[in-house]
Amino acid sequence: MGDQRRNHGRDCDGSDALGESPQVKMEDEIKIGDRVQIFLDTKTWGSDGWFDGRVVRIDPYTKHRSFYWVELDDDSAALLGKGTKLISVLNPRNIRKP
């Protein structure tokens, strides 16, 4: 009766059906000093969009996630208008290399 498998075509190690890991690839790894863009939402920050900055610190949170501390560029901080320059990002969907 139906598909009783729990992994639904995925290997037990977390890779997808093609054997590729959903984790960030080494060439995409974010390091201290990297220029990045972070996504901020209107609900929390009053402005919605991607803001430019530089990673100044990385604090491990779990085996696969870290807090990325990003210092916003002066232009991005002015657009945000909150007087905040240092922002931590945990969700990997909200940080990217430009």
matplotlib code that plots the C-alpha trace (Angstrom):
import matplotlib.pyplot as plt

x = [0.0, 1.8, 5.4, 6.4, 10.0, 10.9, 13.6, 11.6, 14.6, 17.2, 20.2, 20.5, 23.4, 21.2, 22.2, 19.6, 18.7, 21.7, 24.1, 24.6, 24.6, 22.2, 25.0, 27.0, 29.7, 33.3, 33.7, 30.5, 31.7, 31.5, 34.6, 35.5, 36.3, 34.0, 31.7, 28.1, 24.5, 22.0, 18.3, 16.3, 12.5, 10.0, 8.4, 11.6, 13.6, 11.1, 12.8, 12.7, 15.6, 19.3, 21.8, 25.6, 28.2, 31.3, 31.5, 33.4, 32.8, 31.4, 30.1, 29.3, 25.7, 25.3, 27.3, 25.8, 24.9, 26.7, 25.8, 27.4, 28.0, 27.9, 28.9, 26.7, 28.3, 27.6, 25.2, 23.2, 23.1, 21.8, 19.1, 18.1, 18.0, 18.0, 21.5, 22.4, 25.6, 26.3, 23.7, 23.8, 22.4, 21.6, 19.4, 21.6, 18.9, 19.4, 23.0, 24.8, 27.9, 27.2]
y = [0.0, 3.1, 3.9, 2.9, 4.0, 6.8, 8.4, 8.6, 8.1, 9.8, 8.1, 7.8, 10.2, 13.1, 13.3, 13.5, 11.0, 12.1, 11.7, 15.4, 16.9, 19.8, 21.5, 24.4, 23.4, 24.2, 26.9, 28.6, 28.5, 31.8, 32.9, 35.9, 38.9, 37.8, 40.3, 39.1, 40.1, 39.4, 39.4, 41.4, 41.4, 44.2, 42.6, 42.8, 45.5, 47.9, 47.4, 44.4, 43.2, 42.3, 44.5, 44.5, 43.9, 41.9, 38.9, 39.9, 36.8, 33.3, 31.5, 27.8, 26.9, 23.3, 20.8, 22.3, 25.9, 28.9, 32.5, 34.8, 38.3, 40.8, 44.4, 46.4, 48.8, 52.5, 52.7, 49.6, 50.8, 54.2, 52.5, 50.5, 53.6, 51.9, 52.9, 49.2, 48.1, 44.6, 41.9, 38.1, 35.7, 32.1, 31.0, 30.1, 31.2, 34.8, 35.1, 34.9, 35.9, 38.7]
z = [0.0, -1.2, -0.6, 2.9, 2.6, 4.9, 2.8, -0.4, -2.8, -0.6, 0.8, 4.5, 4.6, 3.5, -0.1, -2.8, -5.5, -7.5, -4.6, -4.1, -0.6, 0.0, 2.1, 0.7, -1.7, -0.8, -3.5, -2.0, 1.6, 3.3, 5.3, 7.5, 5.3, 2.4, 0.8, 1.1, 0.8, 3.5, 3.2, 5.7, 5.9, 6.4, 9.4, 11.5, 9.9, 8.2, 4.9, 2.6, 0.4, 0.0, 1.8, 1.2, 3.9, 5.0, 7.3, 10.4, 12.6, 12.4, 15.5, 15.1, 16.1, 15.1, 12.9, 9.7, 10.7, 12.0, 13.0, 10.4, 11.8, 9.0, 9.1, 6.7, 4.2, 5.0, 2.1, 3.2, 6.8, 5.7, 3.6, 6.6, 8.7, 12.1, 13.2, 13.1, 11.3, 12.8, 12.1, 12.8, 10.2, 11.0, 8.1, 5.1, 2.7, 4.0, 3.1, -0.3, -2.1, -4.6]

ax = plt.figure().add_subplot(projection="3d")
ax.plot(x, y, z, "-o")
ax.set_aspect("equal")
plt.show()
